[in-house]
Each structure stands twice: as C-alpha cells, then as structure tokens.
Amino acid sequence: MGTFLNPGKNAFKEAVRSEIYVDKTDMIRHLNAVVGTKQKYVSVSRPRRFGKSMAADMICAYYDRTAESRAVFENFRIAKGERDTADGNSASWDAWLGHFDVVRIVMTRFFKKQFTVQEGLSRLQDLVIREFRKTYPMVDYYNDHDLLQTVEDVYTTIDRQVVFVIDEWDAVFRIRPDDRDGQNEYLDFLRDLLKDNDRIALAYMTGILPIKKYGEHSALNMFTEYSMMAPRQFAPYTGFTDTEVRMLCSRYDMKYDDIAKWYDGYRVSDRIPTDKREAYRSGMYQGHVMALYSPLSVVESMTTGMIRNYWNKTESYEALAEYIRMDYGGLKSAVALLMDGGRIRIDTSSYQNDMTTFHGRDDVFSLLIHLGYLGYDDSTEEVFIPNREILDEFRTSTKSEEWDSTFHSFSLSQEILKATWNMEEEKVAELLEKAHDQAAGITYNSEAALSYAIQLAYYAAQKYYTTILELDTGKGFADIVYLPSPAYQDKPVLLIELKYEKTAETALSQIRRRHYPDRLQHYKGNILLVAVNYDREIKSDKEGFKHHTCLIRRA
C-alpha cells in the first residue's frame, strides 16, 4: 500500500467504522458505467462538509487492485442490486472491483502560499513517480520527473489501466487566487496528464469549485461536471437525503421537523428517468427533485443530541462577510431580501468558477452556491438561504455597522409594502418620502427616474412578486406591475401608475380610462390600483408637506 499509488482501503474502513456511516456505495455504479468510455472523466464539486474526501476514499478502496475490498463492499447497497448499463447489458456490481492501479492525489498537500505552482507540480510528480518506481522496478523509465511519461512507460509495459482520483483539485485557485500564470500552468499539467489518455480507465476529480473557465484554458472540457447547481445522477450522493435523515432521526430519537428546519433546504435535481420524461414535460413529474441536508451538521446533531449551528466549526463567518460586503449591483439589498425569506433569480452564465473574478452581483451569488451558503433552484434559476443554520451565518456576517443603512432601508420597504396592502394612502406617501430622503444620490427629474426610485422603495416586494415594467395593456403601458409569485397567490396584484409634477388623481384616471386591469382578468377581484405623483415644486415651508401623494383603489 502506498501514499499515492494504490492507497488501499483503510481510509474508507475508518468511515465505515464510524458511529454514523450513511451508505453511498451506489455511487460507484454510476462510475462503473463510464469506466473505459469517453465519459470516464468525472468532476464533482460540492461545499466543505459534504463528504467529498469520504467519497474519494471509497472510490480508491473499490478500484485499488491491492486493497482486497470485497468484504468491505459486499454488505452495502452496491452489492444488493444490479444496474442496467446504457447498452442494456446487466453490469455486475463487482465488475471493476480491485481491477486497476489507483493514483490518489490530494492537491492541498502540494500547493501552499509560500511555494510557486511550479514548485508544487515538481514535488507532486517526483513523489508519485517515486512510488511507481518502487512498485514497478522492472520498467524502463525515460524520465524521473515527468509523470505523464511515467504513466505511459508503466502501462505500456504491464498492459494495465489506471484510475486517477484527484481530491481538492481546485486548491490552486483557492490558495493562490491571483496567480493567473500559475493557474494556467496547473491546468496545462492536468490536461496533458489526463486528456485523450487511453491508459486511464477513470479520472475522478473533486473540489469546492467547478472547473475554471479560462478561454483557451478551458482545456479540461473532457470532464462531465456535477455541481451544486447541476449534480444530475450524483444528486443522491451530494449530501444526506430526506430518507436517510428520517432514518437517523428514528435511530437517535431526534425530532425530524426540527432537524429539517435547521439543516434541510438544498434542492437539487437528479437525472430524469427516460420513462418519466413525457410526464415531466407535461408538468406531472417532479420526482427527480430532492432535498439535501448538510451531512456534518446532521451527524453532529445526532451524536450530541443538540440542534444548533455547527457550520462555524469549520468555516469562519469572515469568508461569507468578505463576499457579501461587495455591493455589486445592490448585492447588500439583495442579501437583506434573502434573509427575509425571499428568492432572487440570477444568471450564472458569466461566473468564471473562481473566487476572485466577479463582474456583478450574480457572480458572487454563484460562488456562494458552490460554497454552500445559498441553495439554488434550477427550475426557476433562483437562489435562497436554505436553512436556519445558514441564516445564522448570514446574521453573524451582517452585524457590523456598515449593514445598518441596508437593513433600515429594507425595513422601510417592508413597511411601504404592508401599508400598500392595507390601502393606507397617507402612510404610503409618507413612507415614500422617507425612502426618497434616504436614497442618497437619487434625483427625481423625470417619470423614468421616479420609476427607478419607486422600484427601490418596493424592493421587499420581490419576495412575493414578479416585477413587470411597462406592461402592455393593449391601450397603453402600465408603469410597474407586481404579479404574485406561485407561492403567494393570496397577495393582490399591485398595478402602479406614476406621474411627475401632475396629480395622483391624474394617474388613477389614466388607469381607469385605458382599462389597464382588463389585461389582468386572471387576477380579477384581487388587484390594487396604486397611483403615485411626485411634485418637486411643493414648498417645504408648508406644514406637513411632502412631495409624494398616493391614491389606492381596488380594481
């Protein structure tokens, strides 16, 4: 048994012998299906605390030809059922058991802040090659420092394939985030070692981040990626499932509802079975969507009997605070909305899969999904805070004074929304006045500017509504319409018409004259017409003066 070459089964046996071990051996069936195929490159990313290293230990124990692991696996789920392969042939659970040499590399061992990437790569290759030379002394080695050539030399001589298991693959990007040249050199190394190499039966990489996007250095495009955004068939192995948690709650006499409130909340999508796809397209099947729990937190809670925040035992809140204080595109206000239970739709396409390249709010949110601080609904492309434990992390990370104005503005927005629902016209006008006073740098000089300011004032409405600007009603365009989201169908539609230096009566008259509510017949009986006027010329010496006036009527 070696450190890097054929590391054996001991690490996995430690996991199996632990007080709580949740059987995830079925995962190997999916890997067996791609061994020796064009899909043999597998990259799995998930947050810390979600069992990445345990899965890597399991894979090593299974494929390692020296491990003699049959007795370890034969009592687990992988051995209790068969799985049909893509070509329809039955695949035995032990078809590849103990069949390969395994090279296990944990990248954090080689990449440190004090060393260059080149130094790390040199040390990595020298140590792994040393073990190859000890294991296969009869091989005629061409180069003592070139791992790719060594793999070629060994497996040309002995006619056997190798499995590469690379843990913490993204260490370079986390430890040396600003070293672009070093990162490129690292990607080139992995590409040259792994790509189009028929000596490799399987390459399995795991890390926190998906594969880095780098122009021509998207050279690891042979990998199929399974992430927190799209785990696909690896979804059940990404965390603890609801069934597994219920079983643990029964065993440890814990209240399931409390455990779910604290540690549930991640929603991921498995692959849709072929025979369910028509039903899925018809909206009749959602069985591929599953709940996931943070494994370490569940284990801690079960073994201690206490439900509390265990996240900060491995992740300091400063990491979260660092990212959310980057107020890209109103990120702070968005965080306040998420902490209030809201969901926000984001575009993940521009995220570069690193921890430093951010072009806007959505890129920061994309990173927080991969770090486990946000859940992601791939059907709606929305982010949300998944559970009580993570909400505690956000609360801790937003305690500084720099967040006071953000939360005050959000609280004011919540008041405006509630006053609107209650049809309190004077109060809405008064609160809009306060919102305007707090919105530093915003000057109303047109209806367009007024529209922007009103959207900020109603920011809290995003929790309950979809916002539509300039809704075409057939006879004109309604300025702002808030339509209730499916989860809040009881909320009234807010149809807002704005006027600048006219009157609220004029705005209300326009709504009625052009029959704006007719376009919203589906919501008939649950529509509020909100007319707002802003008059910048009103004199401040007038008692109780305010620039805003508001009228609210039911349609």
KOLTORSE-568014 format. One line per 8 residues: number of its first residue (from 1); their letters; for each residue z negated, x, y negated of C-alpha. Coordinates in nm, 3 decimals. Each point is the difference from the previous one (the first is absolute). Layout:
N
NUM	A	Z X Y ~ ... .
//
This chain:
555
1	MGTFLNPG	0.000 0.000 0.000 ~ 0.097 0.134 -0.341 ~ -0.082 -0.073 -0.360 ~ 0.358 -0.082 -0.096 ~ 0.200 0.004 0.324 ~ -0.119 -0.255 0.256 ~ -0.337 -0.081 -0.164 ~ -0.104 -0.218 0.294 .
9	KNAFKEAV	-0.197 -0.323 0.021 ~ -0.350 0.093 -0.116 ~ 0.036 -0.131 -0.354 ~ 0.121 -0.336 0.126 ~ -0.273 -0.015 0.264 ~ -0.257 0.043 -0.279 ~ 0.141 -0.311 -0.166 ~ -0.006 -0.193 0.328 .
17	RSEIYVDK	-0.363 0.099 0.062 ~ -0.110 -0.114 -0.347 ~ -0.228 -0.301 -0.033 ~ 0.290 -0.203 -0.139 ~ 0.347 0.067 0.127 ~ 0.274 -0.257 -0.063 ~ 0.286 0.036 0.246 ~ 0.327 0.081 -0.182 .
25	TDMIRHLN	0.179 0.160 0.297 ~ 0.275 -0.266 -0.013 ~ 0.136 0.200 -0.291 ~ 0.130 0.258 0.248 ~ 0.234 -0.258 0.149 ~ 0.188 -0.014 -0.327 ~ 0.021 0.378 -0.008 ~ 0.117 0.017 0.362 .
33	AVVGTKQK	0.286 -0.233 -0.092 ~ 0.137 0.254 -0.250 ~ -0.064 0.325 0.190 ~ 0.324 0.188 0.036 ~ 0.195 -0.241 -0.222 ~ 0.135 0.020 -0.355 ~ -0.312 -0.192 -0.104 ~ -0.233 0.273 0.127 .
41	YVSVSRPR	-0.110 0.089 -0.355 ~ -0.303 -0.211 -0.095 ~ -0.195 0.025 -0.327 ~ -0.318 -0.209 -0.030 ~ -0.188 -0.014 -0.332 ~ -0.329 -0.176 -0.060 ~ -0.316 0.055 -0.210 ~ -0.291 0.222 0.089 .
49	RFGKSMAA	-0.249 -0.165 0.235 ~ 0.277 -0.187 0.185 ~ 0.010 0.206 0.321 ~ 0.295 0.232 -0.057 ~ -0.157 0.301 0.170 ~ -0.129 -0.204 0.294 ~ 0.352 -0.128 0.062 ~ 0.134 0.357 -0.015 .
57	DMICAYYD	-0.265 0.112 0.251 ~ 0.101 -0.285 0.231 ~ 0.367 0.094 -0.015 ~ -0.080 0.362 0.082 ~ -0.216 -0.102 0.295 ~ 0.275 -0.221 0.139 ~ 0.304 0.230 -0.024 ~ -0.170 0.338 0.058 .
65	RTAESRAV	0.116 0.131 0.339 ~ -0.321 0.200 0.043 ~ -0.246 -0.279 -0.086 ~ -0.009 -0.188 0.333 ~ -0.081 -0.320 -0.187 ~ 0.085 -0.273 0.251 ~ -0.367 -0.082 0.057 ~ -0.051 -0.028 -0.376 .
73	FENFRIAK	0.278 -0.256 -0.052 ~ 0.020 -0.201 0.321 ~ -0.285 -0.233 -0.096 ~ 0.135 -0.077 -0.347 ~ 0.251 -0.255 -0.127 ~ 0.303 0.224 0.034 ~ -0.042 -0.001 0.380 ~ -0.066 -0.375 0.031 .
81	GERDTADG	0.347 -0.125 -0.083 ~ 0.362 0.102 -0.005 ~ 0.238 -0.010 -0.291 ~ 0.373 -0.063 0.001 ~ 0.206 0.262 -0.177 ~ 0.286 -0.077 -0.235 ~ 0.256 0.028 0.281 ~ -0.190 -0.253 0.209 .
89	NSASWDAW	-0.137 0.245 0.256 ~ -0.368 -0.005 0.085 ~ -0.185 0.306 -0.126 ~ -0.297 0.119 0.203 ~ -0.308 0.073 -0.209 ~ -0.022 0.352 0.139 ~ 0.368 0.087 -0.024 ~ -0.070 0.285 -0.244 .
97	LGHFDVVR	-0.366 0.064 0.082 ~ -0.064 0.377 0.010 ~ 0.372 0.067 -0.025 ~ 0.031 0.236 -0.297 ~ -0.141 0.294 -0.183 ~ -0.172 -0.126 -0.314 ~ -0.027 0.187 -0.330 ~ -0.281 -0.142 -0.217 .
105	IVMTRFFK	-0.013 0.117 -0.361 ~ -0.256 -0.121 -0.256 ~ 0.153 0.102 -0.332 ~ -0.324 0.004 -0.200 ~ -0.098 0.306 0.204 ~ 0.281 0.205 -0.155 ~ 0.044 -0.126 -0.355 ~ -0.276 0.083 -0.246 .
113	KQFTVQEG	-0.008 0.013 -0.378 ~ -0.057 0.376 0.002 ~ 0.306 0.074 0.217 ~ 0.369 -0.050 -0.072 ~ 0.205 -0.233 0.217 ~ 0.195 0.300 0.125 ~ -0.324 0.167 0.113 ~ -0.107 -0.319 0.176 .
121	LSRLQDLV	0.331 -0.034 0.182 ~ -0.010 0.365 0.106 ~ -0.350 -0.035 0.145 ~ 0.090 -0.326 0.175 ~ 0.303 0.152 0.172 ~ -0.182 0.318 0.103 ~ -0.289 -0.189 0.163 ~ 0.216 -0.250 0.186 .
129	IREFRKTY	0.240 0.270 0.117 ~ -0.293 0.206 0.126 ~ -0.096 -0.284 0.235 ~ 0.358 -0.038 0.120 ~ 0.010 0.369 0.085 ~ -0.328 -0.023 0.194 ~ 0.116 -0.307 0.193 ~ 0.352 0.126 0.070 .
137	PMVDYYND	-0.013 0.383 0.010 ~ 0.319 0.016 0.207 ~ 0.217 -0.134 -0.283 ~ 0.223 0.242 -0.192 ~ -0.111 -0.075 -0.357 ~ 0.244 0.077 -0.278 ~ -0.239 -0.022 -0.297 ~ -0.380 0.010 -0.020 .
145	HDLLQTVE	-0.016 -0.196 -0.326 ~ 0.261 -0.278 0.034 ~ -0.139 -0.313 0.167 ~ 0.337 -0.173 0.024 ~ 0.149 0.296 0.183 ~ -0.306 0.024 0.224 ~ 0.037 -0.366 0.104 ~ 0.365 0.066 0.075 .
153	DVYTTIDR	-0.082 0.313 0.202 ~ -0.272 -0.167 0.208 ~ 0.169 -0.327 0.085 ~ 0.337 0.158 0.071 ~ -0.177 0.220 0.254 ~ -0.223 -0.260 0.170 ~ 0.217 -0.310 -0.051 ~ -0.280 -0.225 -0.123 .
161	QVVFVIDE	-0.031 -0.207 -0.317 ~ -0.289 0.006 -0.245 ~ -0.190 -0.267 -0.194 ~ -0.104 0.087 -0.356 ~ -0.307 -0.178 -0.140 ~ -0.050 0.081 -0.368 ~ -0.317 -0.135 -0.161 ~ -0.060 -0.009 -0.378 .
169	WDAVFRIR	0.369 0.073 -0.049 ~ -0.033 -0.075 -0.375 ~ -0.276 0.257 -0.061 ~ 0.229 0.215 -0.217 ~ 0.066 -0.291 -0.237 ~ -0.370 -0.083 -0.030 ~ -0.141 0.354 -0.019 ~ 0.275 0.154 -0.214 .
177	PDDRDGQN	0.132 -0.306 -0.188 ~ 0.177 0.195 -0.276 ~ 0.163 0.269 0.217 ~ 0.353 -0.145 0.020 ~ 0.157 0.320 0.129 ~ -0.262 0.032 0.272 ~ 0.043 -0.364 0.096 ~ 0.376 0.048 0.031 .
185	EYLDFLRD	-0.054 0.307 0.217 ~ -0.235 -0.201 0.222 ~ 0.250 -0.285 0.039 ~ 0.272 0.250 0.087 ~ -0.225 0.150 0.267 ~ -0.065 -0.339 0.163 ~ 0.366 -0.096 -0.018 ~ 0.119 0.324 0.158 .
193	LLKDNDRI	-0.266 -0.016 0.271 ~ 0.045 -0.362 0.102 ~ 0.334 -0.148 -0.100 ~ 0.276 -0.027 0.262 ~ -0.205 0.206 0.243 ~ 0.067 -0.110 0.357 ~ -0.291 0.215 0.118 ~ -0.230 -0.259 -0.156 .
201	ALAYMTGI	-0.081 -0.313 0.202 ~ -0.213 -0.161 -0.273 ~ -0.116 0.092 -0.349 ~ -0.298 -0.200 -0.125 ~ -0.130 0.057 -0.354 ~ -0.294 -0.164 -0.167 ~ -0.142 0.015 -0.351 ~ -0.118 -0.207 -0.292 .
209	LPIKKYGE	0.333 0.002 -0.183 ~ 0.346 -0.097 0.123 ~ 0.268 0.268 0.002 ~ 0.061 0.148 -0.344 ~ 0.313 -0.107 -0.186 ~ 0.166 0.309 -0.146 ~ 0.374 -0.044 -0.058 ~ 0.174 0.231 0.244 .
217	HSALNMFT	-0.341 0.078 0.147 ~ -0.018 -0.345 0.150 ~ 0.087 0.219 0.294 ~ -0.247 -0.165 0.236 ~ 0.209 -0.314 0.005 ~ 0.021 0.016 0.378 ~ -0.356 -0.139 0.010 ~ -0.068 -0.370 0.035 .
225	EYSMMAPR	-0.291 -0.077 -0.230 ~ -0.290 -0.233 0.074 ~ -0.223 -0.041 -0.306 ~ -0.260 -0.237 -0.144 ~ 0.290 -0.180 -0.168 ~ 0.207 -0.029 0.318 ~ -0.183 0.100 0.321 ~ 0.230 -0.212 0.217 .
233	QFAPYTGF	-0.072 0.039 0.372 ~ -0.285 0.239 -0.078 ~ -0.181 -0.271 -0.199 ~ -0.261 -0.078 0.271 ~ -0.092 0.369 0.016 ~ -0.039 0.053 -0.375 ~ -0.356 -0.134 -0.012 ~ -0.229 -0.238 0.187 .
241	TDTEVRML	0.156 -0.341 0.066 ~ -0.177 -0.331 -0.045 ~ -0.035 -0.043 0.377 ~ -0.155 0.344 0.037 ~ -0.248 -0.065 -0.281 ~ -0.104 -0.335 0.146 ~ -0.068 0.175 0.331 ~ -0.214 0.263 -0.173 .
249	CSRYDMKY	-0.191 -0.265 -0.196 ~ -0.084 -0.176 0.325 ~ -0.112 0.323 0.165 ~ -0.216 0.114 -0.293 ~ -0.129 -0.343 -0.111 ~ 0.159 0.021 -0.345 ~ 0.122 -0.296 -0.207 ~ 0.378 -0.001 0.012 .
257	DDIAKWYD	0.043 -0.180 -0.335 ~ -0.205 0.264 -0.180 ~ 0.188 0.286 0.164 ~ 0.333 -0.161 -0.093 ~ -0.104 -0.046 -0.362 ~ -0.095 0.366 -0.032 ~ 0.259 0.185 0.207 ~ 0.297 -0.231 0.071 .
265	GYRVSDRI	0.285 -0.056 -0.244 ~ 0.282 0.238 0.087 ~ 0.303 -0.210 0.099 ~ 0.280 0.172 0.190 ~ 0.312 -0.111 0.184 ~ 0.081 0.084 0.359 ~ 0.357 -0.005 0.129 ~ 0.130 -0.357 0.043 .
273	PTDKREAY	0.079 -0.072 0.369 ~ 0.366 -0.076 0.068 ~ -0.077 -0.348 0.132 ~ -0.198 -0.086 -0.316 ~ 0.250 0.106 -0.263 ~ 0.172 -0.334 -0.038 ~ -0.338 -0.167 -0.044 ~ -0.092 0.269 -0.253 .
281	RSGMYQGH	0.317 -0.063 -0.200 ~ -0.087 -0.370 -0.002 ~ -0.349 0.070 -0.129 ~ -0.159 -0.112 0.327 ~ -0.133 0.334 0.124 ~ -0.253 0.235 -0.156 ~ -0.148 0.147 0.318 ~ 0.114 0.349 -0.095 .
289	VMALYSPL	-0.241 0.009 -0.297 ~ -0.344 0.132 0.091 ~ -0.330 0.085 -0.163 ~ -0.128 0.356 0.012 ~ -0.350 0.133 -0.057 ~ -0.115 0.343 -0.112 ~ -0.107 0.155 0.334 ~ -0.268 0.241 -0.119 .
297	SVVESMTT	-0.174 -0.264 -0.211 ~ -0.006 -0.245 0.291 ~ -0.139 0.267 0.234 ~ -0.271 0.096 -0.251 ~ -0.096 -0.361 -0.049 ~ -0.017 -0.071 0.374 ~ -0.207 0.306 0.083 ~ -0.244 -0.035 -0.292 .
305	GMIRNYWN	-0.018 -0.378 -0.010 ~ 0.043 0.013 -0.377 ~ 0.292 -0.134 -0.201 ~ 0.059 0.216 -0.304 ~ 0.252 0.229 -0.167 ~ 0.071 0.291 0.233 ~ 0.320 0.104 -0.176 ~ -0.162 0.239 -0.245 .
313	KTESYEAL	-0.147 0.209 0.278 ~ 0.344 0.155 0.047 ~ 0.183 -0.072 -0.327 ~ -0.155 0.049 -0.344 ~ 0.073 -0.265 -0.259 ~ 0.130 0.265 -0.240 ~ 0.326 0.008 0.198 ~ 0.055 -0.368 -0.071 .
321	AEYIRMDY	-0.117 0.027 -0.360 ~ 0.244 0.282 -0.067 ~ 0.299 -0.214 0.086 ~ -0.096 -0.334 -0.150 ~ -0.089 0.149 -0.338 ~ 0.370 0.092 -0.031 ~ 0.088 -0.302 -0.211 ~ 0.369 -0.006 0.090 .
329	GGLKSAVA	0.156 -0.330 -0.106 ~ -0.334 -0.175 -0.044 ~ -0.143 0.128 0.328 ~ -0.359 -0.050 -0.116 ~ 0.057 -0.367 -0.075 ~ 0.168 -0.035 0.336 ~ -0.304 0.154 0.171 ~ -0.223 -0.254 -0.178 .
337	LLMDGGRI	0.220 -0.279 0.137 ~ -0.018 0.143 0.353 ~ -0.378 0.025 -0.024 ~ -0.005 -0.369 -0.092 ~ 0.170 -0.078 0.330 ~ 0.356 -0.002 -0.132 ~ 0.315 0.130 0.164 ~ 0.276 0.193 -0.179 .
345	RIDTSSYQ	0.359 0.038 0.107 ~ 0.120 0.362 -0.009 ~ 0.317 0.199 0.059 ~ -0.071 0.284 0.243 ~ 0.352 0.145 -0.002 ~ -0.056 0.262 -0.272 ~ -0.313 0.151 0.155 ~ 0.064 0.361 0.103 .
353	NDMTTFHG	-0.263 0.012 0.277 ~ -0.220 0.257 -0.169 ~ -0.319 0.002 -0.208 ~ 0.137 0.125 -0.330 ~ 0.343 -0.154 -0.077 ~ -0.056 -0.332 -0.175 ~ 0.259 -0.181 -0.210 ~ -0.202 -0.315 -0.055 .
361	RDDVFSLL	-0.274 -0.232 0.113 ~ 0.171 -0.093 0.327 ~ 0.013 0.363 0.117 ~ -0.379 0.031 -0.041 ~ -0.051 -0.324 0.192 ~ 0.232 0.125 0.275 ~ -0.216 0.310 0.041 ~ -0.316 -0.212 0.013 .
369	IHLGYLGY	0.152 -0.202 0.286 ~ 0.041 0.319 0.204 ~ -0.351 0.115 -0.092 ~ -0.140 -0.330 0.125 ~ -0.127 -0.122 -0.337 ~ 0.249 -0.289 -0.014 ~ 0.142 -0.239 0.256 ~ 0.372 -0.080 -0.003 .
377	DDSTEEVF	0.174 -0.325 0.095 ~ 0.354 0.098 0.096 ~ 0.120 -0.362 -0.001 ~ -0.082 -0.047 -0.370 ~ -0.005 0.370 -0.100 ~ -0.345 -0.051 -0.152 ~ -0.305 0.225 -0.012 ~ -0.361 -0.115 0.012 .
385	IPNREILD	-0.350 0.137 0.054 ~ -0.054 -0.056 0.372 ~ -0.374 -0.049 0.040 ~ -0.353 0.024 -0.141 ~ -0.039 0.366 0.093 ~ 0.307 0.107 -0.200 ~ -0.096 -0.232 -0.287 ~ -0.327 0.194 -0.019 .
393	EFRTSTKS	0.202 0.321 -0.036 ~ 0.198 -0.149 -0.288 ~ -0.319 -0.121 -0.169 ~ -0.154 0.345 0.027 ~ 0.315 0.163 -0.130 ~ 0.021 -0.224 -0.309 ~ -0.357 0.029 -0.127 ~ 0.078 0.246 -0.279 .
401	EEWDSTFH	0.021 -0.110 -0.364 ~ 0.375 0.052 -0.007 ~ 0.034 -0.320 0.205 ~ -0.211 -0.217 -0.231 ~ 0.287 -0.116 -0.222 ~ 0.221 -0.071 0.302 ~ -0.256 -0.225 0.166 ~ -0.088 -0.166 -0.331 .
409	SFSLSQEI	0.366 -0.085 -0.059 ~ 0.036 -0.129 0.353 ~ -0.311 -0.215 -0.034 ~ 0.143 -0.143 -0.321 ~ 0.325 -0.077 0.182 ~ -0.197 -0.186 0.269 ~ -0.169 -0.206 -0.273 ~ 0.337 -0.086 -0.157 .
417	LKATWNME	0.134 -0.115 0.337 ~ -0.303 -0.219 0.075 ~ 0.006 -0.153 -0.349 ~ 0.369 -0.080 0.050 ~ -0.071 -0.175 0.332 ~ -0.274 -0.199 -0.177 ~ 0.241 -0.086 -0.284 ~ -0.238 0.142 -0.262 .
425	EEKVAELL	0.254 0.051 -0.277 ~ -0.232 0.137 -0.268 ~ -0.162 0.240 0.241 ~ 0.337 0.127 0.124 ~ 0.110 0.064 -0.360 ~ -0.327 0.177 -0.075 ~ 0.022 0.219 0.312 ~ 0.366 0.085 -0.069 .
433	EKAHDQAA	-0.117 0.117 -0.343 ~ -0.253 0.232 0.166 ~ 0.261 0.127 0.246 ~ 0.231 0.080 -0.291 ~ -0.275 0.187 -0.184 ~ -0.074 0.210 0.311 ~ 0.364 0.080 0.074 ~ 0.017 0.319 -0.204 .
441	GITYNSEA	0.346 0.092 -0.115 ~ 0.157 -0.340 0.069 ~ 0.151 -0.163 -0.307 ~ 0.146 -0.351 0.012 ~ 0.325 0.012 -0.194 ~ 0.217 -0.233 0.210 ~ -0.019 -0.256 0.277 ~ 0.088 0.277 0.248 .
449	ALSYAIQL	-0.300 0.205 -0.112 ~ -0.215 -0.313 0.014 ~ 0.120 -0.066 0.358 ~ -0.103 0.350 0.106 ~ -0.344 -0.040 -0.156 ~ -0.056 -0.340 0.164 ~ 0.092 0.147 0.339 ~ -0.267 0.265 -0.051 .
457	AYYAAQKY	-0.250 -0.267 -0.100 ~ 0.076 -0.193 0.320 ~ -0.003 0.313 0.218 ~ -0.266 -0.147 0.231 ~ 0.240 -0.283 0.087 ~ 0.189 0.237 0.233 ~ -0.269 -0.058 0.261 ~ 0.105 -0.364 0.030 .
465	YTTILELD	0.356 -0.016 -0.132 ~ 0.350 0.137 0.008 ~ 0.121 0.066 -0.354 ~ 0.347 -0.112 -0.107 ~ 0.131 0.094 -0.343 ~ 0.270 -0.204 -0.173 ~ 0.027 -0.262 0.276 ~ 0.337 -0.177 -0.022 .
473	TGKGFADI	-0.082 -0.373 -0.015 ~ 0.358 -0.117 -0.043 ~ -0.051 -0.091 -0.365 ~ -0.160 0.320 -0.119 ~ -0.230 0.278 0.108 ~ -0.376 -0.040 0.037 ~ -0.166 0.314 -0.139 ~ -0.259 0.066 0.275 .
481	VYLPSPAY	-0.062 -0.197 0.317 ~ -0.281 0.072 0.243 ~ 0.072 -0.149 0.344 ~ -0.289 -0.020 0.250 ~ 0.023 0.242 0.291 ~ -0.010 -0.150 0.353 ~ -0.370 0.082 0.036 ~ -0.088 -0.192 -0.321 .
489	QDKPVLLI	0.214 -0.312 0.006 ~ -0.289 -0.198 -0.154 ~ 0.040 0.185 -0.330 ~ 0.211 -0.170 -0.268 ~ 0.333 0.138 -0.114 ~ -0.035 0.153 -0.345 ~ 0.312 -0.057 -0.211 ~ -0.050 0.199 -0.320 .
497	ELKYEKTA	0.219 -0.034 -0.307 ~ -0.050 0.241 -0.290 ~ 0.078 -0.027 -0.369 ~ -0.024 0.260 -0.271 ~ -0.103 -0.116 -0.350 ~ 0.073 -0.365 0.077 ~ -0.244 -0.243 0.164 ~ -0.139 -0.074 0.345 .
505	ETALSQIR	0.126 -0.357 -0.049 ~ 0.353 0.139 -0.037 ~ -0.035 0.188 0.329 ~ -0.133 -0.308 0.181 ~ 0.276 -0.215 -0.144 ~ 0.263 0.245 0.128 ~ -0.145 -0.015 0.353 ~ 0.024 -0.379 0.001 .
513	RRHYPDRL	0.332 -0.030 -0.181 ~ 0.173 0.232 0.244 ~ -0.181 -0.143 0.305 ~ -0.119 0.339 0.126 ~ -0.229 -0.152 0.269 ~ 0.298 -0.170 0.168 ~ 0.094 0.332 0.159 ~ -0.345 0.008 0.163 .
521	QHYKGNIL	0.004 -0.339 0.176 ~ -0.152 0.158 0.310 ~ -0.321 0.047 -0.203 ~ 0.009 -0.345 -0.165 ~ -0.348 -0.115 -0.094 ~ -0.137 0.355 -0.005 ~ 0.163 0.155 -0.307 ~ -0.172 0.108 -0.322 .
529	LVAVNYDR	0.212 0.038 -0.314 ~ -0.143 0.278 -0.215 ~ 0.135 0.031 -0.354 ~ -0.103 0.309 -0.200 ~ 0.085 0.094 -0.357 ~ -0.080 0.321 -0.185 ~ -0.010 0.000 -0.381 ~ -0.044 0.347 -0.145 .
537	EIKSDKEG	-0.008 -0.128 -0.361 ~ -0.321 -0.202 0.034 ~ -0.261 0.121 -0.246 ~ -0.304 0.176 0.140 ~ -0.225 -0.144 -0.271 ~ 0.034 -0.346 0.151 ~ -0.317 -0.102 0.187 ~ 0.043 0.017 0.376 .
545	FKHHTCLI	0.354 0.128 -0.042 ~ 0.211 0.112 0.294 ~ 0.365 0.089 0.032 ~ 0.042 -0.189 0.328 ~ 0.016 -0.372 0.057 ~ 0.031 -0.169 0.338 ~ 0.078 -0.342 0.143 ~ -0.035 -0.082 0.371 .
553	RRA	0.133 -0.318 0.161 ~ 0.065 -0.124 0.351 ~ 0.367 -0.050 0.081 .
//
